[in-house]
């Protein structure tokens, strides 16, 4: 077992060779920082509290933008994300759009992937929402 890790910083992404190759996530993330940031679930709500996109990729882009805005307000960057959970009302659509969602992630958050999970949900708090992202970040 030879874990892959990024070496520097407070987060180390670990992807053991005996596990399937991760695509768009890390199998594990260790953290040695001093400040935890717990990020509430973010949907595609705009500043007026309305869902601002209808498509799943459009909602993903806005939800991720909202999550990163909350993180930035705490002094963090996307590279500080240790864990992100994606809740979706349509797992098959999420899988069908996975390549596009990956491009959106890389555009907004880069290639430092946190530990992630995708969870199917019957519905989310905002009834029109198809996706919600929450996370945990570790700041130095």
C-alpha positions as CSV (number, residue, x, y, z in Angstrom):
1,X,0.0,0.0,0.0
2,X,1.7,3.2,-1.1
3,X,-0.6,6.2,-0.6
4,X,-0.4,9.1,-2.9
5,X,-0.3,12.4,-1.1
6,X,0.2,16.0,-2.1
7,X,3.0,16.6,0.4
8,X,2.8,20.3,1.3
9,X,0.0,22.3,3.1
10,X,-2.5,21.3,5.8
11,X,-4.4,18.8,3.6
12,X,-2.9,15.6,2.3
13,X,-4.9,13.7,-0.3
14,X,-4.4,9.9,0.0
15,X,-5.3,7.5,-2.9
16,X,-4.1,4.0,-2.1
17,X,-3.0,2.0,-5.2
18,X,-5.2,-1.0,-4.2
19,X,-8.4,1.1,-4.5
20,X,-10.0,2.0,-7.8
21,X,-8.5,5.1,-9.4
22,X,-10.4,8.1,-8.1
23,X,-12.0,10.4,-10.7
24,X,-13.0,13.8,-9.4
25,X,-12.5,12.9,-5.7
26,X,-9.9,11.7,-3.3
27,X,-10.3,8.4,-1.3
28,X,-9.1,10.1,1.9
29,X,-7.9,13.4,3.1
30,X,-5.8,14.0,6.3
31,X,-5.8,17.4,7.8
32,X,-3.2,19.1,10.1
33,X,-4.6,22.7,10.1
34,X,-5.7,24.7,13.0
35,X,-9.2,26.0,12.0
36,X,-12.2,23.9,10.8
37,X,-14.8,25.5,8.6
38,X,-18.2,23.7,8.4
39,X,-20.0,24.8,5.3
40,X,-23.8,24.6,5.3
41,X,-25.6,23.0,2.3
42,X,-25.8,25.3,-0.7
43,X,-28.2,25.0,-3.5
44,X,-28.6,27.1,-6.7
45,X,-30.2,30.0,-4.8
46,X,-29.5,33.5,-6.0
47,X,-29.2,36.6,-3.8
48,X,-33.0,36.9,-3.8
49,X,-33.5,33.4,-2.5
50,X,-34.7,31.9,-5.8
51,X,-33.4,28.9,-7.6
52,X,-31.4,30.5,-10.5
53,X,-31.0,27.6,-12.9
54,X,-33.2,24.7,-14.1
55,X,-30.6,22.2,-15.4
56,X,-28.6,20.0,-13.1
57,X,-25.3,21.3,-14.4
58,X,-26.5,24.9,-14.0
59,X,-27.6,24.2,-10.5
60,X,-24.3,22.5,-9.7
61,X,-22.3,25.6,-10.9
62,X,-24.3,28.0,-8.8
63,X,-24.3,25.7,-5.7
64,X,-20.6,25.2,-6.0
65,X,-20.1,29.0,-6.5
66,X,-22.2,29.6,-3.3
67,X,-20.2,27.0,-1.3
68,X,-16.9,28.6,-2.4
69,X,-18.3,32.1,-1.6
70,X,-19.1,30.9,2.0
71,X,-15.6,29.4,2.2
72,X,-13.9,32.6,0.9
73,X,-15.8,34.6,3.5
74,X,-14.0,32.5,6.1
75,X,-10.6,33.1,4.5
76,X,-10.4,29.8,2.7
77,X,-9.8,28.6,-0.9
78,X,-11.0,25.6,-2.8
79,X,-7.7,23.8,-2.0
80,X,-8.7,24.0,1.7
81,X,-11.8,21.7,1.2
82,X,-11.3,18.4,3.0
83,X,-14.8,17.0,2.5
84,X,-17.7,17.8,0.2
85,X,-21.0,15.9,0.1
86,X,-23.3,16.2,-2.9
87,X,-27.0,15.6,-2.3
88,X,-29.0,15.2,-5.5
89,X,-32.6,14.3,-6.3
90,X,-31.6,12.6,-9.5
91,X,-28.5,10.3,-9.2
92,X,-28.9,9.0,-12.8
93,X,-28.9,12.6,-14.2
94,X,-25.8,13.3,-12.0
95,X,-24.0,10.3,-13.5
96,X,-25.1,11.3,-17.0
97,X,-23.6,14.8,-16.5
98,X,-20.5,13.6,-14.6
99,X,-18.0,14.8,-17.3
100,X,-19.6,18.3,-17.5
101,X,-19.8,18.5,-13.7
102,X,-16.1,17.6,-13.5
103,X,-15.3,20.4,-15.9
104,X,-17.3,22.9,-13.8
105,X,-15.5,21.7,-10.6
106,X,-12.1,22.1,-12.2
107,X,-13.0,25.5,-13.6
108,X,-14.2,26.8,-10.2
109,X,-12.3,24.7,-7.7
110,X,-9.2,23.4,-9.5
111,X,-7.8,19.9,-9.3
112,X,-7.3,19.5,-5.5
113,X,-10.2,17.1,-5.0
114,X,-11.6,16.6,-1.5
115,X,-13.0,13.4,-0.1
116,X,-16.5,13.3,-1.7
117,X,-19.7,11.4,-1.6
118,X,-22.9,11.7,-3.8
119,X,-26.1,10.9,-1.9
120,X,-29.5,10.4,-3.5
121,X,-32.3,12.3,-1.8
122,X,-36.0,12.2,-2.4
123,X,-36.1,16.0,-2.2
124,X,-34.1,18.9,-0.8
125,X,-35.2,21.8,1.4
126,X,-35.6,24.1,-1.6
127,X,-38.2,22.2,-3.6
128,X,-36.9,23.2,-7.0
129,X,-33.3,22.3,-6.1
130,X,-31.9,19.2,-7.8
131,X,-28.5,19.5,-6.0
132,X,-27.1,20.6,-2.7
133,X,-23.4,20.8,-1.7
134,X,-22.0,21.0,1.8
135,X,-18.5,20.7,3.0
136,X,-15.7,20.8,5.6
137,X,-12.6,22.9,5.1
138,X,-9.4,23.0,7.1
139,X,-7.5,26.3,7.2
140,X,-3.9,26.8,8.4
